[in-house]
Amino acid sequence: MFLYTIPFFITLVSIFAFDINGYKKGKIIVWAFLYIYLLLLIGFRYRVGGDTINYMGYYEWQSDLENYQFTFGDIMQPGYNFLCAVTKSISPDFYVFQLLHSFIVNTLLFIFISKNTKYIFSALFVFFFMSYMNFTCEVMRESIAALIFAFLYKPLIQKKWMIYYLGVTLCMMFHLSAFILIIFPFLTWIKFNRKYLLLLICISLGMFFLNRVLILTQNVLIIGDKIADYTNETTHGLLVDSLKLLRLGLFPILFALLIKFGCHRKIMFENPIALLGLFGFMAFFNPVIFGRVINYLIGCSV
């Protein structure tokens, strides 16, 4: 556990040293150290994360490159299977795949943060708080898709549809839940304004009828079966769901309102943060389904 607290405290100290006080000397060195440390820490972890253990079991049956087949008919999607095939061709040991996955996730995360804010340590700290361990040790397939989507936000708001939907297709190569990204261009109008409160109230009320709507999806090809399976999975426990509501619903909304109306500053990623708040409330009613959507919004909301 101690090894996992080191980057947390280094990042916290760096916020005061570099983001708040503006020191330049050593900033790049600390940033590079955190990147390398996290890459190796996550890459060489052993049986950390419930989903990781499941992935380890699946990896034993994974084909190498010579026997790789591009198909959506498998349990996993073809992009993830390809990464497994690459590392399986190198070694049957799962830590080789973990290293590749850690490299991809941490590289995408650090590049995205570096390109979109000068407060890099604050952004990394927020991501630690929001979902870092979940992205690296739990939703290993979906984390790649979510961080790819983070780079698709600018093409989305710039209405470069060819680039955006090619990117969405790439996301779906790693996790089918990325199909939800198809409708995101129709949600770019959602911002923090008077309509937002009304929308939040309507959605919260609508969630009481959620299961009736989900039942109608049972006959939808592939995706419908998955959603229908989640119909009765409406809670992970009141305490867990309430804490997630605070972390993924109330916290993003209150923080954004403070920045926009309290500090009168423009929020660069206002739309995904606004959507994160909405889906955070929706996840209280069905954490399994809407938790998937939240993962895509977290990546570009740090």
ChimeraX commands (.cxc) that place a marker at each C-alpha (Angstrom):
marker #1 position 0.00,0.00,0.00 radius 0.5
marker #1 position 2.87,2.36,0.80 radius 0.5
marker #1 position 4.11,2.22,-2.79 radius 0.5
marker #1 position 0.71,3.46,-4.01 radius 0.5
marker #1 position 0.69,6.46,-1.66 radius 0.5
marker #1 position 4.05,7.81,-2.88 radius 0.5
marker #1 position 2.78,9.33,-6.17 radius 0.5
marker #1 position -0.28,10.67,-4.35 radius 0.5
marker #1 position 1.77,12.69,-1.87 radius 0.5
marker #1 position 4.35,13.77,-4.47 radius 0.5
marker #1 position 1.53,15.11,-6.63 radius 0.5
marker #1 position -0.05,16.89,-3.66 radius 0.5
marker #1 position 3.23,18.61,-2.74 radius 0.5
marker #1 position 3.83,19.48,-6.40 radius 0.5
marker #1 position 0.48,21.28,-6.57 radius 0.5
marker #1 position 1.67,23.79,-3.97 radius 0.5
marker #1 position 5.19,24.03,-5.38 radius 0.5
marker #1 position 4.49,24.27,-9.09 radius 0.5
marker #1 position 0.79,24.93,-9.75 radius 0.5
marker #1 position 0.16,27.42,-6.94 radius 0.5
marker #1 position 3.55,29.03,-6.31 radius 0.5
marker #1 position 4.67,28.82,-9.92 radius 0.5
marker #1 position 8.14,27.31,-9.43 radius 0.5
marker #1 position 9.64,26.15,-12.73 radius 0.5
marker #1 position 12.86,24.47,-11.63 radius 0.5
marker #1 position 12.45,20.71,-11.37 radius 0.5
marker #1 position 8.87,20.69,-12.66 radius 0.5
marker #1 position 9.59,18.56,-15.72 radius 0.5
marker #1 position 11.78,16.21,-13.69 radius 0.5
marker #1 position 9.02,15.59,-11.13 radius 0.5
marker #1 position 6.44,15.13,-13.91 radius 0.5
marker #1 position 8.71,12.61,-15.68 radius 0.5
marker #1 position 9.38,10.79,-12.41 radius 0.5
marker #1 position 5.66,10.41,-11.71 radius 0.5
marker #1 position 5.08,9.08,-15.23 radius 0.5
marker #1 position 7.86,6.48,-14.99 radius 0.5
marker #1 position 6.98,5.54,-11.41 radius 0.5
marker #1 position 3.30,4.99,-12.22 radius 0.5
marker #1 position 4.10,3.11,-15.43 radius 0.5
marker #1 position 6.31,0.64,-13.54 radius 0.5
marker #1 position 4.11,0.47,-10.44 radius 0.5
marker #1 position 1.00,-0.44,-12.41 radius 0.5
marker #1 position 2.92,-2.55,-14.92 radius 0.5
marker #1 position 4.55,-4.76,-12.30 radius 0.5
marker #1 position 1.68,-4.95,-9.81 radius 0.5
marker #1 position 0.61,-8.45,-8.80 radius 0.5
marker #1 position -3.06,-9.38,-8.58 radius 0.5
marker #1 position -4.18,-5.85,-7.72 radius 0.5
marker #1 position -7.75,-5.27,-8.89 radius 0.5
marker #1 position -10.65,-7.69,-9.10 radius 0.5
marker #1 position -10.97,-7.30,-12.86 radius 0.5
marker #1 position -7.21,-7.73,-13.25 radius 0.5
marker #1 position -7.50,-11.23,-11.80 radius 0.5
marker #1 position -10.23,-12.01,-14.33 radius 0.5
marker #1 position -8.05,-10.66,-17.14 radius 0.5
marker #1 position -5.17,-12.84,-15.91 radius 0.5
marker #1 position -7.36,-15.92,-16.25 radius 0.5
marker #1 position -8.46,-14.92,-19.75 radius 0.5
marker #1 position -4.86,-14.22,-20.79 radius 0.5
marker #1 position -3.95,-17.88,-20.30 radius 0.5
marker #1 position -6.26,-18.78,-23.18 radius 0.5
marker #1 position -5.33,-15.82,-25.38 radius 0.5
marker #1 position -3.86,-16.55,-28.82 radius 0.5
marker #1 position -0.53,-15.21,-30.02 radius 0.5
marker #1 position -0.11,-13.11,-33.16 radius 0.5
marker #1 position 0.19,-16.15,-35.38 radius 0.5
marker #1 position -3.29,-17.32,-34.39 radius 0.5
marker #1 position -4.91,-13.92,-33.89 radius 0.5
marker #1 position -8.32,-13.41,-35.53 radius 0.5
marker #1 position -10.12,-10.10,-35.93 radius 0.5
marker #1 position -13.63,-10.70,-34.64 radius 0.5
marker #1 position -16.32,-9.15,-32.47 radius 0.5
marker #1 position -17.71,-12.60,-31.74 radius 0.5
marker #1 position -15.23,-13.24,-28.94 radius 0.5
marker #1 position -15.76,-12.33,-25.28 radius 0.5
marker #1 position -13.29,-9.47,-25.65 radius 0.5
marker #1 position -13.12,-6.96,-28.48 radius 0.5
marker #1 position -10.56,-7.25,-31.31 radius 0.5
marker #1 position -8.38,-4.31,-30.23 radius 0.5
marker #1 position -7.84,-5.76,-26.77 radius 0.5
marker #1 position -7.29,-9.22,-28.22 radius 0.5
marker #1 position -4.64,-7.80,-30.55 radius 0.5
marker #1 position -2.71,-6.26,-27.64 radius 0.5
marker #1 position -2.88,-9.59,-25.82 radius 0.5
marker #1 position -1.69,-11.40,-28.95 radius 0.5
marker #1 position 1.31,-9.05,-29.21 radius 0.5
marker #1 position 2.41,-9.60,-25.62 radius 0.5
marker #1 position 1.53,-13.31,-25.68 radius 0.5
marker #1 position 3.93,-13.65,-28.60 radius 0.5
marker #1 position 6.63,-12.18,-26.35 radius 0.5
marker #1 position 5.84,-14.02,-23.12 radius 0.5
marker #1 position 3.03,-16.06,-21.53 radius 0.5
marker #1 position 3.45,-14.01,-18.34 radius 0.5
marker #1 position 0.63,-11.53,-17.74 radius 0.5
marker #1 position 2.94,-8.82,-16.40 radius 0.5
marker #1 position 4.17,-8.24,-19.97 radius 0.5
marker #1 position 0.64,-7.28,-20.98 radius 0.5
marker #1 position 0.28,-5.21,-17.81 radius 0.5
marker #1 position 3.38,-3.24,-18.79 radius 0.5
marker #1 position 1.99,-2.57,-22.29 radius 0.5
marker #1 position -1.39,-1.57,-20.87 radius 0.5
marker #1 position 0.24,0.65,-18.25 radius 0.5
marker #1 position 2.34,2.30,-20.94 radius 0.5
marker #1 position -0.69,3.04,-23.13 radius 0.5
marker #1 position -2.93,4.35,-20.33 radius 0.5
marker #1 position -0.30,6.45,-18.54 radius 0.5
marker #1 position 1.11,7.85,-21.79 radius 0.5
marker #1 position -2.33,8.92,-23.05 radius 0.5
marker #1 position -3.19,10.40,-19.64 radius 0.5
marker #1 position 0.04,12.37,-19.21 radius 0.5
marker #1 position 0.00,13.67,-22.80 radius 0.5
marker #1 position -3.64,14.75,-22.52 radius 0.5
marker #1 position -3.05,16.61,-19.26 radius 0.5
marker #1 position 0.13,18.26,-20.56 radius 0.5
marker #1 position -1.62,19.51,-23.69 radius 0.5
marker #1 position -4.74,20.88,-22.01 radius 0.5
marker #1 position -3.70,22.62,-18.78 radius 0.5
marker #1 position -0.74,24.33,-17.17 radius 0.5
marker #1 position -1.93,23.02,-13.79 radius 0.5
marker #1 position -0.74,19.53,-14.59 radius 0.5
marker #1 position -0.30,18.27,-11.03 radius 0.5
marker #1 position -3.74,19.49,-9.98 radius 0.5
marker #1 position -5.29,17.67,-12.94 radius 0.5
marker #1 position -3.38,14.49,-12.13 radius 0.5
marker #1 position -4.44,14.74,-8.49 radius 0.5
marker #1 position -8.09,15.05,-9.51 radius 0.5
marker #1 position -7.71,12.00,-11.72 radius 0.5
marker #1 position -6.19,10.09,-8.81 radius 0.5
marker #1 position -9.25,11.06,-6.80 radius 0.5
marker #1 position -11.74,10.29,-9.55 radius 0.5
marker #1 position -10.63,7.08,-11.22 radius 0.5
marker #1 position -6.90,6.31,-11.57 radius 0.5
marker #1 position -6.92,2.92,-9.83 radius 0.5
marker #1 position -10.17,2.02,-11.54 radius 0.5
marker #1 position -8.71,2.83,-14.97 radius 0.5
marker #1 position -5.43,1.00,-14.42 radius 0.5
marker #1 position -6.47,-2.02,-12.35 radius 0.5
marker #1 position -10.15,-2.60,-13.07 radius 0.5
marker #1 position -11.68,-1.46,-16.38 radius 0.5
marker #1 position -8.53,-2.24,-18.36 radius 0.5
marker #1 position -10.20,-2.47,-21.76 radius 0.5
marker #1 position -12.54,0.44,-21.26 radius 0.5
marker #1 position -9.78,2.69,-19.90 radius 0.5
marker #1 position -8.02,2.60,-23.27 radius 0.5
marker #1 position -11.25,3.46,-25.06 radius 0.5
marker #1 position -12.02,6.26,-22.58 radius 0.5
marker #1 position -8.61,7.90,-22.94 radius 0.5
marker #1 position -8.80,7.70,-26.72 radius 0.5
marker #1 position -12.12,9.52,-26.46 radius 0.5
marker #1 position -10.43,12.27,-24.44 radius 0.5
marker #1 position -8.49,13.17,-27.57 radius 0.5
marker #1 position -11.70,13.14,-29.63 radius 0.5
marker #1 position -13.33,15.98,-27.70 radius 0.5
marker #1 position -11.80,18.74,-29.83 radius 0.5
marker #1 position -12.86,17.09,-33.13 radius 0.5
marker #1 position -16.29,16.70,-31.52 radius 0.5
marker #1 position -16.79,20.38,-30.70 radius 0.5
marker #1 position -15.16,21.39,-34.00 radius 0.5
marker #1 position -17.68,19.16,-35.82 radius 0.5
marker #1 position -15.01,17.16,-37.59 radius 0.5
marker #1 position -17.30,14.18,-37.88 radius 0.5
marker #1 position -15.05,11.96,-39.97 radius 0.5
marker #1 position -12.24,12.14,-37.40 radius 0.5
marker #1 position -14.65,11.82,-34.50 radius 0.5
marker #1 position -16.50,8.74,-35.70 radius 0.5
marker #1 position -13.31,7.02,-36.87 radius 0.5
marker #1 position -12.05,7.58,-33.32 radius 0.5
marker #1 position -15.28,6.19,-31.88 radius 0.5
marker #1 position -14.83,3.11,-34.06 radius 0.5
marker #1 position -11.33,2.70,-32.64 radius 0.5
marker #1 position -12.75,3.02,-29.11 radius 0.5
marker #1 position -15.23,0.24,-29.85 radius 0.5
marker #1 position -12.33,-1.99,-30.83 radius 0.5
marker #1 position -11.48,-2.10,-27.12 radius 0.5
marker #1 position -14.90,-2.00,-25.49 radius 0.5
marker #1 position -18.41,-2.13,-26.96 radius 0.5
marker #1 position -19.68,0.34,-24.36 radius 0.5
marker #1 position -18.10,3.02,-26.57 radius 0.5
marker #1 position -21.22,2.80,-28.76 radius 0.5
marker #1 position -22.69,5.46,-26.43 radius 0.5
marker #1 position -20.23,7.94,-27.92 radius 0.5
marker #1 position -22.28,7.89,-31.12 radius 0.5
marker #1 position -24.90,10.12,-29.49 radius 0.5
marker #1 position -22.49,12.57,-27.85 radius 0.5
marker #1 position -22.60,15.03,-30.79 radius 0.5
marker #1 position -26.29,15.52,-29.95 radius 0.5
marker #1 position -25.44,16.43,-26.34 radius 0.5
marker #1 position -22.89,19.20,-26.87 radius 0.5
marker #1 position -25.53,21.84,-26.06 radius 0.5
marker #1 position -25.58,20.80,-22.40 radius 0.5
marker #1 position -23.78,23.43,-20.31 radius 0.5
marker #1 position -24.10,24.92,-16.84 radius 0.5
marker #1 position -27.03,27.30,-17.23 radius 0.5
marker #1 position -30.68,27.62,-16.18 radius 0.5
marker #1 position -31.68,24.71,-18.39 radius 0.5
marker #1 position -29.19,22.46,-16.61 radius 0.5
marker #1 position -31.07,22.49,-13.30 radius 0.5
marker #1 position -34.34,21.65,-15.04 radius 0.5
marker #1 position -32.62,18.86,-16.97 radius 0.5
marker #1 position -31.12,17.48,-13.77 radius 0.5
marker #1 position -34.53,17.39,-12.08 radius 0.5
marker #1 position -36.22,15.74,-15.08 radius 0.5
marker #1 position -33.50,13.09,-15.38 radius 0.5
marker #1 position -33.61,12.31,-11.67 radius 0.5
marker #1 position -37.37,11.81,-11.88 radius 0.5
marker #1 position -37.05,9.78,-15.07 radius 0.5
marker #1 position -34.66,7.34,-13.43 radius 0.5
marker #1 position -37.54,5.89,-11.42 radius 0.5
marker #1 position -38.86,4.43,-14.70 radius 0.5
marker #1 position -35.44,3.20,-15.86 radius 0.5
marker #1 position -35.98,-0.55,-15.57 radius 0.5
marker #1 position -39.18,-0.42,-17.63 radius 0.5
marker #1 position -37.24,1.21,-20.44 radius 0.5
marker #1 position -34.35,-1.26,-20.18 radius 0.5
marker #1 position -36.70,-4.20,-20.60 radius 0.5
marker #1 position -37.51,-2.89,-24.09 radius 0.5
marker #1 position -33.84,-3.35,-25.13 radius 0.5
marker #1 position -33.80,-7.11,-24.65 radius 0.5
marker #1 position -34.17,-7.83,-28.35 radius 0.5
marker #1 position -31.53,-5.35,-29.54 radius 0.5
marker #1 position -28.62,-7.17,-31.16 radius 0.5
marker #1 position -25.52,-7.72,-28.91 radius 0.5
marker #1 position -25.90,-4.50,-26.91 radius 0.5
marker #1 position -29.47,-5.24,-25.87 radius 0.5
marker #1 position -28.50,-8.49,-24.18 radius 0.5
marker #1 position -25.82,-6.72,-22.16 radius 0.5
marker #1 position -28.14,-3.91,-21.04 radius 0.5
marker #1 position -30.93,-6.31,-20.20 radius 0.5
marker #1 position -28.55,-8.27,-17.95 radius 0.5
marker #1 position -27.99,-5.09,-15.94 radius 0.5
marker #1 position -31.68,-4.34,-15.40 radius 0.5
marker #1 position -31.80,-5.76,-11.89 radius 0.5
marker #1 position -28.31,-4.55,-10.91 radius 0.5
marker #1 position -29.54,-1.26,-9.52 radius 0.5
marker #1 position -27.27,-0.88,-6.49 radius 0.5
marker #1 position -23.86,-1.66,-5.03 radius 0.5
marker #1 position -25.09,-0.74,-1.55 radius 0.5
marker #1 position -26.50,2.56,-0.30 radius 0.5
marker #1 position -23.19,3.78,1.16 radius 0.5
marker #1 position -21.16,2.99,-1.97 radius 0.5
marker #1 position -23.77,4.50,-4.28 radius 0.5
marker #1 position -24.06,7.63,-2.12 radius 0.5
marker #1 position -20.29,8.17,-2.08 radius 0.5
marker #1 position -20.20,7.78,-5.87 radius 0.5
marker #1 position -23.03,10.29,-6.13 radius 0.5
marker #1 position -20.94,12.78,-4.16 radius 0.5
marker #1 position -17.75,12.05,-6.11 radius 0.5
marker #1 position -19.17,11.80,-9.62 radius 0.5
marker #1 position -22.33,13.91,-9.38 radius 0.5
marker #1 position -22.29,16.64,-6.77 radius 0.5
marker #1 position -18.55,17.31,-6.71 radius 0.5
marker #1 position -18.15,18.01,-10.47 radius 0.5
marker #1 position -21.29,20.16,-10.53 radius 0.5
marker #1 position -20.41,22.24,-7.46 radius 0.5
marker #1 position -16.81,22.65,-8.58 radius 0.5
marker #1 position -17.86,23.80,-12.05 radius 0.5
marker #1 position -20.44,26.23,-10.65 radius 0.5
marker #1 position -17.80,27.70,-8.34 radius 0.5
marker #1 position -15.35,28.22,-11.21 radius 0.5
marker #1 position -17.90,29.56,-13.69 radius 0.5
marker #1 position -20.11,31.75,-11.50 radius 0.5
marker #1 position -17.97,32.23,-8.40 radius 0.5
marker #1 position -14.61,32.89,-10.05 radius 0.5
marker #1 position -16.13,34.01,-13.39 radius 0.5
marker #1 position -13.71,31.88,-15.38 radius 0.5
marker #1 position -14.31,29.93,-18.57 radius 0.5
marker #1 position -14.37,26.16,-18.23 radius 0.5
marker #1 position -12.55,24.56,-21.15 radius 0.5
marker #1 position -14.33,21.20,-20.90 radius 0.5
marker #1 position -17.65,22.49,-19.60 radius 0.5
marker #1 position -19.79,20.14,-21.66 radius 0.5
marker #1 position -18.20,16.83,-20.55 radius 0.5
marker #1 position -18.14,18.04,-16.93 radius 0.5
marker #1 position -21.83,18.93,-17.17 radius 0.5
marker #1 position -22.56,15.50,-18.64 radius 0.5
marker #1 position -20.45,13.88,-15.92 radius 0.5
marker #1 position -22.64,15.51,-13.29 radius 0.5
marker #1 position -25.82,14.30,-14.99 radius 0.5
marker #1 position -24.61,10.75,-15.47 radius 0.5
marker #1 position -23.25,10.80,-11.92 radius 0.5
marker #1 position -26.81,11.28,-10.70 radius 0.5
marker #1 position -28.06,8.62,-13.11 radius 0.5
marker #1 position -25.43,6.18,-11.84 radius 0.5
marker #1 position -27.00,6.40,-8.39 radius 0.5
marker #1 position -30.02,4.59,-9.83 radius 0.5
marker #1 position -28.07,2.13,-12.00 radius 0.5
marker #1 position -24.31,2.22,-11.32 radius 0.5
marker #1 position -23.51,-0.59,-13.74 radius 0.5
marker #1 position -24.86,0.97,-16.92 radius 0.5
marker #1 position -24.22,4.65,-16.28 radius 0.5
marker #1 position -20.92,3.95,-14.60 radius 0.5
marker #1 position -19.74,2.85,-18.04 radius 0.5
marker #1 position -20.69,6.20,-19.56 radius 0.5
marker #1 position -19.00,8.06,-16.71 radius 0.5
marker #1 position -15.68,6.42,-17.53 radius 0.5
marker #1 position -15.64,8.16,-20.91 radius 0.5
marker #1 position -16.44,11.54,-19.39 radius 0.5
marker #1 position -13.84,11.34,-16.62 radius 0.5
marker #1 position -10.98,11.09,-19.10 radius 0.5
marker #1 position -11.62,14.52,-20.59 radius 0.5
marker #1 position -12.92,16.20,-17.41 radius 0.5
marker #1 position -9.79,16.21,-15.25 radius 0.5
marker link #1:1,2 radius 0.2
marker link #1:2,3 radius 0.2
marker link #1:3,4 radius 0.2
marker link #1:4,5 radius 0.2
marker link #1:5,6 radius 0.2
marker link #1:6,7 radius 0.2
marker link #1:7,8 radius 0.2
marker link #1:8,9 radius 0.2
marker link #1:9,10 radius 0.2
marker link #1:10,11 radius 0.2
marker link #1:11,12 radius 0.2
marker link #1:12,13 radius 0.2
marker link #1:13,14 radius 0.2
marker link #1:14,15 radius 0.2
marker link #1:15,16 radius 0.2
marker link #1:16,17 radius 0.2
marker link #1:17,18 radius 0.2
marker link #1:18,19 radius 0.2
marker link #1:19,20 radius 0.2
marker link #1:20,21 radius 0.2
marker link #1:21,22 radius 0.2
marker link #1:22,23 radius 0.2
marker link #1:23,24 radius 0.2
marker link #1:24,25 radius 0.2
marker link #1:25,26 radius 0.2
marker link #1:26,27 radius 0.2
marker link #1:27,28 radius 0.2
marker link #1:28,29 radius 0.2
marker link #1:29,30 radius 0.2
marker link #1:30,31 radius 0.2
marker link #1:31,32 radius 0.2
marker link #1:32,33 radius 0.2
marker link #1:33,34 radius 0.2
marker link #1:34,35 radius 0.2
marker link #1:35,36 radius 0.2
marker link #1:36,37 radius 0.2
marker link #1:37,38 radius 0.2
marker link #1:38,39 radius 0.2
marker link #1:39,40 radius 0.2
marker link #1:40,41 radius 0.2
marker link #1:41,42 radius 0.2
marker link #1:42,43 radius 0.2
marker link #1:43,44 radius 0.2
marker link #1:44,45 radius 0.2
marker link #1:45,46 radius 0.2
marker link #1:46,47 radius 0.2
marker link #1:47,48 radius 0.2
marker link #1:48,49 radius 0.2
marker link #1:49,50 radius 0.2
marker link #1:50,51 radius 0.2
marker link #1:51,52 radius 0.2
marker link #1:52,53 radius 0.2
marker link #1:53,54 radius 0.2
marker link #1:54,55 radius 0.2
marker link #1:55,56 radius 0.2
marker link #1:56,57 radius 0.2
marker link #1:57,58 radius 0.2
marker link #1:58,59 radius 0.2
marker link #1:59,60 radius 0.2
marker link #1:60,61 radius 0.2
marker link #1:61,62 radius 0.2
marker link #1:62,63 radius 0.2
marker link #1:63,64 radius 0.2
marker link #1:64,65 radius 0.2
marker link #1:65,66 radius 0.2
marker link #1:66,67 radius 0.2
marker link #1:67,68 radius 0.2
marker link #1:68,69 radius 0.2
marker link #1:69,70 radius 0.2
marker link #1:70,71 radius 0.2
marker link #1:71,72 radius 0.2
marker link #1:72,73 radius 0.2
marker link #1:73,74 radius 0.2
marker link #1:74,75 radius 0.2
marker link #1:75,76 radius 0.2
marker link #1:76,77 radius 0.2
marker link #1:77,78 radius 0.2
marker link #1:78,79 radius 0.2
marker link #1:79,80 radius 0.2
marker link #1:80,81 radius 0.2
marker link #1:81,82 radius 0.2
marker link #1:82,83 radius 0.2
marker link #1:83,84 radius 0.2
marker link #1:84,85 radius 0.2
marker link #1:85,86 radius 0.2
marker link #1:86,87 radius 0.2
marker link #1:87,88 radius 0.2
marker link #1:88,89 radius 0.2
marker link #1:89,90 radius 0.2
marker link #1:90,91 radius 0.2
marker link #1:91,92 radius 0.2
marker link #1:92,93 radius 0.2
marker link #1:93,94 radius 0.2
marker link #1:94,95 radius 0.2
marker link #1:95,96 radius 0.2
marker link #1:96,97 radius 0.2
marker link #1:97,98 radius 0.2
marker link #1:98,99 radius 0.2
marker link #1:99,100 radius 0.2
marker link #1:100,101 radius 0.2
marker link #1:101,102 radius 0.2
marker link #1:102,103 radius 0.2
marker link #1:103,104 radius 0.2
marker link #1:104,105 radius 0.2
marker link #1:105,106 radius 0.2
marker link #1:106,107 radius 0.2
marker link #1:107,108 radius 0.2
marker link #1:108,109 radius 0.2
marker link #1:109,110 radius 0.2
marker link #1:110,111 radius 0.2
marker link #1:111,112 radius 0.2
marker link #1:112,113 radius 0.2
marker link #1:113,114 radius 0.2
marker link #1:114,115 radius 0.2
marker link #1:115,116 radius 0.2
marker link #1:116,117 radius 0.2
marker link #1:117,118 radius 0.2
marker link #1:118,119 radius 0.2
marker link #1:119,120 radius 0.2
marker link #1:120,121 radius 0.2
marker link #1:121,122 radius 0.2
marker link #1:122,123 radius 0.2
marker link #1:123,124 radius 0.2
marker link #1:124,125 radius 0.2
marker link #1:125,126 radius 0.2
marker link #1:126,127 radius 0.2
marker link #1:127,128 radius 0.2
marker link #1:128,129 radius 0.2
marker link #1:129,130 radius 0.2
marker link #1:130,131 radius 0.2
marker link #1:131,132 radius 0.2
marker link #1:132,133 radius 0.2
marker link #1:133,134 radius 0.2
marker link #1:134,135 radius 0.2
marker link #1:135,136 radius 0.2
marker link #1:136,137 radius 0.2
marker link #1:137,138 radius 0.2
marker link #1:138,139 radius 0.2
marker link #1:139,140 radius 0.2
marker link #1:140,141 radius 0.2
marker link #1:141,142 radius 0.2
marker link #1:142,143 radius 0.2
marker link #1:143,144 radius 0.2
marker link #1:144,145 radius 0.2
marker link #1:145,146 radius 0.2
marker link #1:146,147 radius 0.2
marker link #1:147,148 radius 0.2
marker link #1:148,149 radius 0.2
marker link #1:149,150 radius 0.2
marker link #1:150,151 radius 0.2
marker link #1:151,152 radius 0.2
marker link #1:152,153 radius 0.2
marker link #1:153,154 radius 0.2
marker link #1:154,155 radius 0.2
marker link #1:155,156 radius 0.2
marker link #1:156,157 radius 0.2
marker link #1:157,158 radius 0.2
marker link #1:158,159 radius 0.2
marker link #1:159,160 radius 0.2
marker link #1:160,161 radius 0.2
marker link #1:161,162 radius 0.2
marker link #1:162,163 radius 0.2
marker link #1:163,164 radius 0.2
marker link #1:164,165 radius 0.2
marker link #1:165,166 radius 0.2
marker link #1:166,167 radius 0.2
marker link #1:167,168 radius 0.2
marker link #1:168,169 radius 0.2
marker link #1:169,170 radius 0.2
marker link #1:170,171 radius 0.2
marker link #1:171,172 radius 0.2
marker link #1:172,173 radius 0.2
marker link #1:173,174 radius 0.2
marker link #1:174,175 radius 0.2
marker link #1:175,176 radius 0.2
marker link #1:176,177 radius 0.2
marker link #1:177,178 radius 0.2
marker link #1:178,179 radius 0.2
marker link #1:179,180 radius 0.2
marker link #1:180,181 radius 0.2
marker link #1:181,182 radius 0.2
marker link #1:182,183 radius 0.2
marker link #1:183,184 radius 0.2
marker link #1:184,185 radius 0.2
marker link #1:185,186 radius 0.2
marker link #1:186,187 radius 0.2
marker link #1:187,188 radius 0.2
marker link #1:188,189 radius 0.2
marker link #1:189,190 radius 0.2
marker link #1:190,191 radius 0.2
marker link #1:191,192 radius 0.2
marker link #1:192,193 radius 0.2
marker link #1:193,194 radius 0.2
marker link #1:194,195 radius 0.2
marker link #1:195,196 radius 0.2
marker link #1:196,197 radius 0.2
marker link #1:197,198 radius 0.2
marker link #1:198,199 radius 0.2
marker link #1:199,200 radius 0.2
marker link #1:200,201 radius 0.2
marker link #1:201,202 radius 0.2
marker link #1:202,203 radius 0.2
marker link #1:203,204 radius 0.2
marker link #1:204,205 radius 0.2
marker link #1:205,206 radius 0.2
marker link #1:206,207 radius 0.2
marker link #1:207,208 radius 0.2
marker link #1:208,209 radius 0.2
marker link #1:209,210 radius 0.2
marker link #1:210,211 radius 0.2
marker link #1:211,212 radius 0.2
marker link #1:212,213 radius 0.2
marker link #1:213,214 radius 0.2
marker link #1:214,215 radius 0.2
marker link #1:215,216 radius 0.2
marker link #1:216,217 radius 0.2
marker link #1:217,218 radius 0.2
marker link #1:218,219 radius 0.2
marker link #1:219,220 radius 0.2
marker link #1:220,221 radius 0.2
marker link #1:221,222 radius 0.2
marker link #1:222,223 radius 0.2
marker link #1:223,224 radius 0.2
marker link #1:224,225 radius 0.2
marker link #1:225,226 radius 0.2
marker link #1:226,227 radius 0.2
marker link #1:227,228 radius 0.2
marker link #1:228,229 radius 0.2
marker link #1:229,230 radius 0.2
marker link #1:230,231 radius 0.2
marker link #1:231,232 radius 0.2
marker link #1:232,233 radius 0.2
marker link #1:233,234 radius 0.2
marker link #1:234,235 radius 0.2
marker link #1:235,236 radius 0.2
marker link #1:236,237 radius 0.2
marker link #1:237,238 radius 0.2
marker link #1:238,239 radius 0.2
marker link #1:239,240 radius 0.2
marker link #1:240,241 radius 0.2
marker link #1:241,242 radius 0.2
marker link #1:242,243 radius 0.2
marker link #1:243,244 radius 0.2
marker link #1:244,245 radius 0.2
marker link #1:245,246 radius 0.2
marker link #1:246,247 radius 0.2
marker link #1:247,248 radius 0.2
marker link #1:248,249 radius 0.2
marker link #1:249,250 radius 0.2
marker link #1:250,251 radius 0.2
marker link #1:251,252 radius 0.2
marker link #1:252,253 radius 0.2
marker link #1:253,254 radius 0.2
marker link #1:254,255 radius 0.2
marker link #1:255,256 radius 0.2
marker link #1:256,257 radius 0.2
marker link #1:257,258 radius 0.2
marker link #1:258,259 radius 0.2
marker link #1:259,260 radius 0.2
marker link #1:260,261 radius 0.2
marker link #1:261,262 radius 0.2
marker link #1:262,263 radius 0.2
marker link #1:263,264 radius 0.2
marker link #1:264,265 radius 0.2
marker link #1:265,266 radius 0.2
marker link #1:266,267 radius 0.2
marker link #1:267,268 radius 0.2
marker link #1:268,269 radius 0.2
marker link #1:269,270 radius 0.2
marker link #1:270,271 radius 0.2
marker link #1:271,272 radius 0.2
marker link #1:272,273 radius 0.2
marker link #1:273,274 radius 0.2
marker link #1:274,275 radius 0.2
marker link #1:275,276 radius 0.2
marker link #1:276,277 radius 0.2
marker link #1:277,278 radius 0.2
marker link #1:278,279 radius 0.2
marker link #1:279,280 radius 0.2
marker link #1:280,281 radius 0.2
marker link #1:281,282 radius 0.2
marker link #1:282,283 radius 0.2
marker link #1:283,284 radius 0.2
marker link #1:284,285 radius 0.2
marker link #1:285,286 radius 0.2
marker link #1:286,287 radius 0.2
marker link #1:287,288 radius 0.2
marker link #1:288,289 radius 0.2
marker link #1:289,290 radius 0.2
marker link #1:290,291 radius 0.2
marker link #1:291,292 radius 0.2
marker link #1:292,293 radius 0.2
marker link #1:293,294 radius 0.2
marker link #1:294,295 radius 0.2
marker link #1:295,296 radius 0.2
marker link #1:296,297 radius 0.2
marker link #1:297,298 radius 0.2
marker link #1:298,299 radius 0.2
marker link #1:299,300 radius 0.2
marker link #1:300,301 radius 0.2
marker link #1:301,302 radius 0.2
view
